Amino acid sequence: MSKDPGEKMPRWWGQEASRLSVAATGDGPNPTARTRIDMPQPIVEDLRAQGYPVDTVADLLNKRMRYPDAIPTLLRWLPRIKDPAVKEDIVRALSVPWARPAAALPLIHEFREASDDSEFGLRWTIANALAVVADDSVFEEVASLLRNKEYGRAREMLALALGNMKTPRAVDVLIESLQDPELAGHAVKALGKLKAKKAESAIRPFTSHEKAWVRAEAKKALASISKSSR
């Protein structure tokens, strides 16, 4: 079991400093009280028992460990945790290459079940994880979530998840997503990654998009497609 850094981490690794999870204890009607199942301690004890020197789940990322054999432990705890902060730390800890594809279906379930009204809260974090761990085995599920506008901008990273898939159907769904203002920029980026020749004409109008980053992604995507077709 290796706990040393060394494998290439997701790009956001150094940008996402997970907050320490502090849970209150107590019984009765106190709305801030949490049961033991909501606290980080039991899962931390499980991780320590596996040999990981952590005080919180977030330490797996913050200490830049490699922890493939901890993935089953994280997945076992994921549906049991109700505290949003602790759950978010688990989701981030699952946003690693060695959780692919085992974490994909559990994360899809959590995406559906999340009680999250913010644009960039837990549901967005779950979608970000799926952009790392999803593969063709969950294409139908990811495509279904992407098409559901009730999830708003939390769907953005699902477009990038499709951009990691090999099925030609991913290209079709992404071209369709170009018509959705909440998804268009990320769909352009994903199509560029896929070097989708059939999307070239659909991407071109985005080179004059009102947002600079979308224009940049469109130009990058077209260049990538052009280069691959030579």
Phi and psi restraints in degrees (value plus and minus 20) as a CYANA .aco file:
   2 SER   PHI    -117.5   -77.5
   2 SER   PSI     110.8   150.8
   3 LYS   PHI    -141.5  -101.5
   3 LYS   PSI      -1.0    39.0
   4 ASP   PHI    -119.9   -79.9
   4 ASP   PSI     129.2   169.2
   5 PRO   PHI     -88.1   -48.1
   5 PRO   PSI     146.0   186.0
   6 GLY   PHI     134.5   174.5
   6 GLY   PSI     -56.1   -16.1
   7 GLU   PHI    -100.1   -60.1
   7 GLU   PSI     125.7   165.7
   8 LYS   PHI     -79.6   -39.6
   8 LYS   PSI     106.5   146.5
   9 MET   PHI    -112.5   -72.5
   9 MET   PSI     140.6   180.6
  10 PRO   PHI     -76.6   -36.6
  10 PRO   PSI     131.9   171.9
  11 ARG   PHI     -78.2   -38.2
  11 ARG   PSI     -52.4   -12.4
  12 TRP   PHI    -101.4   -61.4
  12 TRP   PSI     -22.2    17.8
  13 TRP   PHI     -69.3   -29.3
  13 TRP   PSI     -72.9   -32.9
  14 GLY   PHI     -96.5   -56.5
  14 GLY   PSI     -28.6    11.4
  15 GLN   PHI    -117.0   -77.0
  15 GLN   PSI     -39.1     0.9
  16 GLU   PHI    -124.5   -84.5
  16 GLU   PSI      74.4   114.4
  17 ALA   PHI    -110.0   -70.0
  17 ALA   PSI      80.8   120.8
  18 SER   PHI     -88.4   -48.4
  18 SER   PSI     115.0   155.0
  19 ARG   PHI     -94.3   -54.3
  19 ARG   PSI     131.0   171.0
  20 LEU   PHI     -88.6   -48.6
  20 LEU   PSI     119.4   159.4
  21 SER   PHI    -115.4   -75.4
  21 SER   PSI     100.8   140.8
  22 VAL   PHI    -135.8   -95.8
  22 VAL   PSI     101.8   141.8
  23 ALA   PHI    -135.4   -95.4
  23 ALA   PSI     119.7   159.7
  24 ALA   PHI    -107.0   -67.0
  24 ALA   PSI     133.6   173.6
  25 THR   PHI    -134.2   -94.2
  25 THR   PSI     145.2   185.2
  26 GLY   PHI     124.3   164.3
  26 GLY   PSI     150.9   190.9
  27 ASP   PHI    -146.8  -106.8
  27 ASP   PSI     153.3   193.3
  28 GLY   PHI      69.8   109.8
  28 GLY   PSI    -184.9  -144.9
  29 PRO   PHI    -100.0   -60.0
  29 PRO   PSI     -23.3    16.7
  30 ASN   PHI     -73.3   -33.3
  30 ASN   PSI      96.4   136.4
  31 PRO   PHI     -86.4   -46.4
  31 PRO   PSI     -38.2     1.8
  32 THR   PHI    -110.2   -70.2
  32 THR   PSI     -29.7    10.3
  33 ALA   PHI     -91.7   -51.7
  33 ALA   PSI     125.4   165.4
  34 ARG   PHI    -150.0  -110.0
  34 ARG   PSI     123.1   163.1
  35 THR   PHI     -96.5   -56.5
  35 THR   PSI     148.7   188.7
  36 ARG   PHI     -80.5   -40.5
  36 ARG   PSI     -51.7   -11.7
  37 ILE   PHI     -86.2   -46.2
  37 ILE   PSI     -40.4    -0.4
  38 ASP   PHI    -108.6   -68.6
  38 ASP   PSI     -27.1    12.9
  39 MET   PHI    -112.9   -72.9
  39 MET   PSI     134.6   174.6
  40 PRO   PHI     -94.2   -54.2
  40 PRO   PSI     -40.9    -0.9
  41 GLN   PHI     -76.5   -36.5
  41 GLN   PSI     -67.9   -27.9
  42 PRO   PHI     -80.3   -40.3
  42 PRO   PSI     -62.7   -22.7
  43 ILE   PHI     -87.4   -47.4
  43 ILE   PSI     -54.8   -14.8
  44 VAL   PHI     -84.4   -44.4
  44 VAL   PSI     -60.4   -20.4
  45 GLU   PHI     -81.3   -41.3
  45 GLU   PSI     -60.5   -20.5
  46 ASP   PHI     -83.6   -43.6
  46 ASP   PSI     -61.9   -21.9
  47 LEU   PHI     -86.4   -46.4
  47 LEU   PSI     -59.8   -19.8
  48 ARG   PHI     -83.9   -43.9
  48 ARG   PSI     -57.7   -17.7
  49 ALA   PHI     -82.9   -42.9
  49 ALA   PSI     -44.3    -4.3
  50 GLN   PHI    -107.1   -67.1
  50 GLN   PSI     -21.9    18.1
  51 GLY   PHI      80.5   120.5
  51 GLY   PSI      -9.5    30.5
  52 TYR   PHI    -114.9   -74.9
  52 TYR   PSI     101.7   141.7
  53 PRO   PHI    -100.8   -60.8
  53 PRO   PSI      56.8    96.8
  54 VAL   PHI    -141.6  -101.6
  54 VAL   PSI     131.3   171.3
  55 ASP   PHI    -127.1   -87.1
  55 ASP   PSI     -41.8    -1.8
  56 THR   PHI    -162.4  -122.4
  56 THR   PSI     143.8   183.8
  57 VAL   PHI     -80.4   -40.4
  57 VAL   PSI     -56.3   -16.3
  58 ALA   PHI     -80.7   -40.7
  58 ALA   PSI     -42.9    -2.9
  59 ASP   PHI     -82.8   -42.8
  59 ASP   PSI     -46.2    -6.2
  60 LEU   PHI     -77.5   -37.5
  60 LEU   PSI     -58.8   -18.8
  61 LEU   PHI    -105.1   -65.1
  61 LEU   PSI     -67.7   -27.7
  62 ASN   PHI     -81.6   -41.6
  62 ASN   PSI     -50.8   -10.8
  63 LYS   PHI    -114.4   -74.4
  63 LYS   PSI     -13.2    26.8
  64 ARG   PHI      33.5    73.5
  64 ARG   PSI      27.2    67.2
  65 MET   PHI    -103.6   -63.6
  65 MET   PSI     143.4   183.4
  66 ARG   PHI    -133.4   -93.4
  66 ARG   PSI     104.3   144.3
  67 TYR   PHI    -161.6  -121.6
  67 TYR   PSI      34.7    74.7
  68 PRO   PHI     -79.5   -39.5
  68 PRO   PSI     -55.5   -15.5
  69 ASP   PHI    -100.3   -60.3
  69 ASP   PSI     -21.6    18.4
  70 ALA   PHI    -110.5   -70.5
  70 ALA   PSI     -31.1     8.9
  71 ILE   PHI     -79.0   -39.0
  71 ILE   PSI     -65.8   -25.8
  72 PRO   PHI     -78.7   -38.7
  72 PRO   PSI     -56.3   -16.3
  73 THR   PHI     -84.5   -44.5
  73 THR   PSI     -66.1   -26.1
  74 LEU   PHI     -82.2   -42.2
  74 LEU   PSI     -61.2   -21.2
  75 LEU   PHI     -88.8   -48.8
  75 LEU   PSI     -53.0   -13.0
  76 ARG   PHI     -86.5   -46.5
  76 ARG   PSI     -56.9   -16.9
  77 TRP   PHI    -103.4   -63.4
  77 TRP   PSI     -46.3    -6.3
  78 LEU   PHI     -69.4   -29.4
  78 LEU   PSI     -71.5   -31.5
  79 PRO   PHI     -95.3   -55.3
  79 PRO   PSI     -34.4     5.6
  80 ARG   PHI    -106.6   -66.6
  80 ARG   PSI     -43.3    -3.3
  81 ILE   PHI    -101.5   -61.5
  81 ILE   PSI     110.3   150.3
  82 LYS   PHI    -125.0   -85.0
  82 LYS   PSI     -45.1    -5.1
  83 ASP   PHI     -85.9   -45.9
  83 ASP   PSI      99.5   139.5
  84 PRO   PHI     -78.8   -38.8
  84 PRO   PSI     -57.4   -17.4
  85 ALA   PHI     -87.6   -47.6
  85 ALA   PSI     -62.9   -22.9
  86 VAL   PHI     -87.8   -47.8
  86 VAL   PSI     -62.8   -22.8
  87 LYS   PHI     -80.3   -40.3
  87 LYS   PSI     -60.3   -20.3
  88 GLU   PHI     -84.4   -44.4
  88 GLU   PSI     -57.6   -17.6
  89 ASP   PHI     -83.8   -43.8
  89 ASP   PSI     -59.1   -19.1
  90 ILE   PHI     -84.8   -44.8
  90 ILE   PSI     -63.9   -23.9
  91 VAL   PHI     -79.4   -39.4
  91 VAL   PSI     -64.9   -24.9
  92 ARG   PHI     -82.3   -42.3
  92 ARG   PSI     -59.5   -19.5
  93 ALA   PHI     -87.2   -47.2
  93 ALA   PSI     -41.7    -1.7
  94 LEU   PHI    -109.1   -69.1
  94 LEU   PSI     -22.4    17.6
  95 SER   PHI    -107.9   -67.9
  95 SER   PSI      32.9    72.9
  96 VAL   PHI    -154.2  -114.2
  96 VAL   PSI     133.6   173.6
  97 PRO   PHI     -77.5   -37.5
  97 PRO   PSI     -54.0   -14.0
  98 TRP   PHI     -98.6   -58.6
  98 TRP   PSI     -18.4    21.6
  99 ALA   PHI    -117.5   -77.5
  99 ALA   PSI     -16.1    23.9
 100 ARG   PHI    -112.2   -72.2
 100 ARG   PSI     110.6   150.6
 101 PRO   PHI    -119.2   -79.2
 101 PRO   PSI     -10.3    29.7
 102 ALA   PHI     -75.2   -35.2
 102 ALA   PSI     -55.2   -15.2
 103 ALA   PHI    -102.6   -62.6
 103 ALA   PSI     -28.9    11.1
 104 ALA   PHI     -82.3   -42.3
 104 ALA   PSI     -75.4   -35.4
 105 LEU   PHI     -83.9   -43.9
 105 LEU   PSI     -63.5   -23.5
 106 PRO   PHI     -79.1   -39.1
 106 PRO   PSI     -57.9   -17.9
 107 LEU   PHI     -90.1   -50.1
 107 LEU   PSI     -55.8   -15.8
 108 ILE   PHI     -81.8   -41.8
 108 ILE   PSI     -62.0   -22.0
 109 HIS   PHI     -80.7   -40.7
 109 HIS   PSI     -64.1   -24.1
 110 GLU   PHI     -85.7   -45.7
 110 GLU   PSI     -56.1   -16.1
 111 PHE   PHI     -79.6   -39.6
 111 PHE   PSI     -65.4   -25.4
 112 ARG   PHI     -86.1   -46.1
 112 ARG   PSI     -57.3   -17.3
 113 GLU   PHI    -106.0   -66.0
 113 GLU   PSI     -33.9     6.1
 114 ALA   PHI     -79.5   -39.5
 114 ALA   PSI     114.2   154.2
 115 SER   PHI    -118.8   -78.8
 115 SER   PSI      74.2   114.2
 116 ASP   PHI    -169.2  -129.2
 116 ASP   PSI      89.3   129.3
 117 ASP   PHI    -114.7   -74.7
 117 ASP   PSI     -29.9    10.1
 118 SER   PHI    -103.7   -63.7
 118 SER   PSI     136.1   176.1
 119 GLU   PHI     -92.4   -52.4
 119 GLU   PSI     -51.5   -11.5
 120 PHE   PHI    -146.3  -106.3
 120 PHE   PSI      21.2    61.2
 121 GLY   PHI    -115.1   -75.1
 121 GLY   PSI    -163.5  -123.5
 122 LEU   PHI     -79.0   -39.0
 122 LEU   PSI     -64.2   -24.2
 123 ARG   PHI     -82.7   -42.7
 123 ARG   PSI     -60.5   -20.5
 124 TRP   PHI     -83.9   -43.9
 124 TRP   PSI     -60.0   -20.0
 125 THR   PHI     -82.9   -42.9
 125 THR   PSI     -58.5   -18.5
 126 ILE   PHI     -84.7   -44.7
 126 ILE   PSI     -63.1   -23.1
 127 ALA   PHI     -81.8   -41.8
 127 ALA   PSI     -57.6   -17.6
 128 ASN   PHI     -81.7   -41.7
 128 ASN   PSI     -60.3   -20.3
 129 ALA   PHI     -84.7   -44.7
 129 ALA   PSI     -60.2   -20.2
 130 LEU   PHI     -84.6   -44.6
 130 LEU   PSI     -48.2    -8.2
 131 ALA   PHI     -85.3   -45.3
 131 ALA   PSI     -36.8     3.2
 132 VAL   PHI    -118.4   -78.4
 132 VAL   PSI     -61.4   -21.4
 133 VAL   PHI    -124.8   -84.8
 133 VAL   PSI     -34.3     5.7
 134 ALA   PHI     -94.2   -54.2
 134 ALA   PSI     123.7   163.7
 135 ASP   PHI    -155.3  -115.3
 135 ASP   PSI    -190.6  -150.6
 136 ASP   PHI     -80.6   -40.6
 136 ASP   PSI     -41.6    -1.6
 137 SER   PHI     -85.5   -45.5
 137 SER   PSI     -39.0     1.0
 138 VAL   PHI    -138.0   -98.0
 138 VAL   PSI       3.2    43.2
 139 PHE   PHI     -75.3   -35.3
 139 PHE   PSI     -69.8   -29.8
 140 GLU   PHI     -79.2   -39.2
 140 GLU   PSI     -62.8   -22.8
 141 GLU   PHI     -86.1   -46.1
 141 GLU   PSI     -65.1   -25.1
 142 VAL   PHI     -85.8   -45.8
 142 VAL   PSI     -62.8   -22.8
 143 ALA   PHI     -81.6   -41.6
 143 ALA   PSI     -59.5   -19.5
 144 SER   PHI     -83.8   -43.8
 144 SER   PSI     -63.8   -23.8
 145 LEU   PHI     -84.9   -44.9
 145 LEU   PSI     -60.5   -20.5
 146 LEU   PHI     -81.3   -41.3
 146 LEU   PSI     -56.5   -16.5
 147 ARG   PHI     -99.7   -59.7
 147 ARG   PSI     -31.9     8.1
 148 ASN   PHI    -106.8   -66.8
 148 ASN   PSI      81.5   121.5
 149 LYS   PHI     -88.4   -48.4
 149 LYS   PSI     -32.8     7.2
 150 GLU   PHI     -82.5   -42.5
 150 GLU   PSI     -43.3    -3.3
 151 TYR   PHI    -105.1   -65.1
 151 TYR   PSI     -23.3    16.7
 152 GLY   PHI      34.5    74.5
 152 GLY   PSI    -160.3  -120.3
 153 ARG   PHI     -93.6   -53.6
 153 ARG   PSI     -28.4    11.6
 154 ALA   PHI     -81.5   -41.5
 154 ALA   PSI     -36.5     3.5
 155 ARG   PHI    -100.0   -60.0
 155 ARG   PSI     -32.1     7.9
 156 GLU   PHI     -68.4   -28.4
 156 GLU   PSI     -71.9   -31.9
 157 MET   PHI     -92.8   -52.8
 157 MET   PSI     -35.2     4.8
 158 LEU   PHI     -85.9   -45.9
 158 LEU   PSI     -51.1   -11.1
 159 ALA   PHI     -81.9   -41.9
 159 ALA   PSI     -60.4   -20.4
 160 LEU   PHI     -89.6   -49.6
 160 LEU   PSI     -50.6   -10.6
 161 ALA   PHI     -81.3   -41.3
 161 ALA   PSI     -62.4   -22.4
 162 LEU   PHI     -84.6   -44.6
 162 LEU   PSI     -50.8   -10.8
 163 GLY   PHI     -86.7   -46.7
 163 GLY   PSI     -30.3     9.7
 164 ASN   PHI    -119.3   -79.3
 164 ASN   PSI     -19.5    20.5
 165 MET   PHI    -116.7   -76.7
 165 MET   PSI     137.1   177.1
 166 LYS   PHI    -117.4   -77.4
 166 LYS   PSI     -40.3    -0.3
 167 THR   PHI     -85.0   -45.0
 167 THR   PSI     114.8   154.8
 168 PRO   PHI     -79.8   -39.8
 168 PRO   PSI     -42.1    -2.1
 169 ARG   PHI     -84.9   -44.9
 169 ARG   PSI     -44.9    -4.9
 170 ALA   PHI     -82.7   -42.7
 170 ALA   PSI     -59.6   -19.6
 171 VAL   PHI     -82.3   -42.3
 171 VAL   PSI     -63.0   -23.0
 172 ASP   PHI     -82.2   -42.2
 172 ASP   PSI     -62.5   -22.5
 173 VAL   PHI     -86.8   -46.8
 173 VAL   PSI     -58.4   -18.4
 174 LEU   PHI     -88.6   -48.6
 174 LEU   PSI     -58.8   -18.8
 175 ILE   PHI     -82.1   -42.1
 175 ILE   PSI     -62.2   -22.2
 176 GLU   PHI     -79.4   -39.4
 176 GLU   PSI     -57.9   -17.9
 177 SER   PHI     -90.7   -50.7
 177 SER   PSI     -36.0     4.0
 178 LEU   PHI     -82.5   -42.5
 178 LEU   PSI     -40.6    -0.6
 179 GLN   PHI    -103.3   -63.3
 179 GLN   PSI     -27.6    12.4
 180 ASP   PHI    -119.1   -79.1
 180 ASP   PSI      93.0   133.0
 181 PRO   PHI     -77.1   -37.1
 181 PRO   PSI     -48.5    -8.5
 182 GLU   PHI     -96.7   -56.7
 182 GLU   PSI     -36.9     3.1
 183 LEU   PHI    -136.3   -96.3
 183 LEU   PSI     -37.2     2.8
 184 ALA   PHI     -72.1   -32.1
 184 ALA   PSI     -70.0   -30.0
 185 GLY   PHI     -80.5   -40.5
 185 GLY   PSI     -63.9   -23.9
 186 HIS   PHI     -91.0   -51.0
 186 HIS   PSI     -52.7   -12.7
 187 ALA   PHI     -85.7   -45.7
 187 ALA   PSI     -60.7   -20.7
 188 VAL   PHI     -78.7   -38.7
 188 VAL   PSI     -66.8   -26.8
 189 LYS   PHI     -80.7   -40.7
 189 LYS   PSI     -63.8   -23.8
 190 ALA   PHI     -85.3   -45.3
 190 ALA   PSI     -60.6   -20.6
 191 LEU   PHI     -85.3   -45.3
 191 LEU   PSI     -55.3   -15.3
 192 GLY   PHI     -85.3   -45.3
 192 GLY   PSI     -59.9   -19.9
 193 LYS   PHI     -84.2   -44.2
 193 LYS   PSI     -56.4   -16.4
 194 LEU   PHI     -99.0   -59.0
 194 LEU   PSI     -29.3    10.7
 195 LYS   PHI      33.3    73.3
 195 LYS   PSI      27.1    67.1
 196 ALA   PHI     -99.3   -59.3
 196 ALA   PSI      79.6   119.6
 197 LYS   PHI     -78.4   -38.4
 197 LYS   PSI     -59.1   -19.1
 198 LYS   PHI     -88.5   -48.5
 198 LYS   PSI     -32.8     7.2
 199 ALA   PHI    -114.7   -74.7
 199 ALA   PSI     -22.9    17.1
 200 GLU   PHI     -74.9   -34.9
 200 GLU   PSI     -70.0   -30.0
 201 SER   PHI     -88.5   -48.5
 201 SER   PSI     -49.6    -9.6
 202 ALA   PHI     -95.3   -55.3
 202 ALA   PSI     -47.8    -7.8
 203 ILE   PHI     -99.6   -59.6
 203 ILE   PSI     -54.4   -14.4
 204 ARG   PHI     -71.5   -31.5
 204 ARG   PSI     -62.7   -22.7
 205 PRO   PHI     -79.7   -39.7
 205 PRO   PSI     -41.9    -1.9
 206 PHE   PHI     -96.9   -56.9
 206 PHE   PSI     -26.1    13.9
 207 THR   PHI     -90.6   -50.6
 207 THR   PSI     -31.5     8.5
 208 SER   PHI    -138.6   -98.6
 208 SER   PSI       4.4    44.4
 209 HIS   PHI     -83.8   -43.8
 209 HIS   PSI     133.1   173.1
 210 GLU   PHI     -86.2   -46.2
 210 GLU   PSI     -44.7    -4.7
 211 LYS   PHI    -116.3   -76.3
 211 LYS   PSI     110.0   150.0
 212 ALA   PHI     -81.3   -41.3
 212 ALA   PSI     -60.5   -20.5
 213 TRP   PHI     -87.0   -47.0
 213 TRP   PSI     -53.0   -13.0
 214 VAL   PHI     -89.5   -49.5
 214 VAL   PSI     -62.1   -22.1
 215 ARG   PHI     -78.1   -38.1
 215 ARG   PSI     -63.6   -23.6
 216 ALA   PHI     -84.1   -44.1
 216 ALA   PSI     -62.5   -22.5
 217 GLU   PHI     -85.8   -45.8
 217 GLU   PSI     -57.2   -17.2
 218 ALA   PHI     -84.6   -44.6
 218 ALA   PSI     -64.6   -24.6
 219 LYS   PHI     -84.5   -44.5
 219 LYS   PSI     -60.0   -20.0
 220 LYS   PHI     -85.1   -45.1
 220 LYS   PSI     -61.7   -21.7
 221 ALA   PHI     -83.8   -43.8
 221 ALA   PSI     -64.5   -24.5
 222 LEU   PHI     -84.1   -44.1
 222 LEU   PSI     -58.2   -18.2
 223 ALA   PHI     -85.3   -45.3
 223 ALA   PSI     -60.7   -20.7
 224 SER   PHI     -84.8   -44.8
 224 SER   PSI     -62.4   -22.4
 225 ILE   PHI     -85.3   -45.3
 225 ILE   PSI     -64.0   -24.0
 226 SER   PHI     -82.2   -42.2
 226 SER   PSI     -62.2   -22.2
 227 LYS   PHI     -85.4   -45.4
 227 LYS   PSI     -58.6   -18.6
 228 SER   PHI     -93.3   -53.3
 228 SER   PSI     -40.8    -0.8
 229 SER   PHI    -113.6   -73.6
 229 SER   PSI     -19.8    20.2
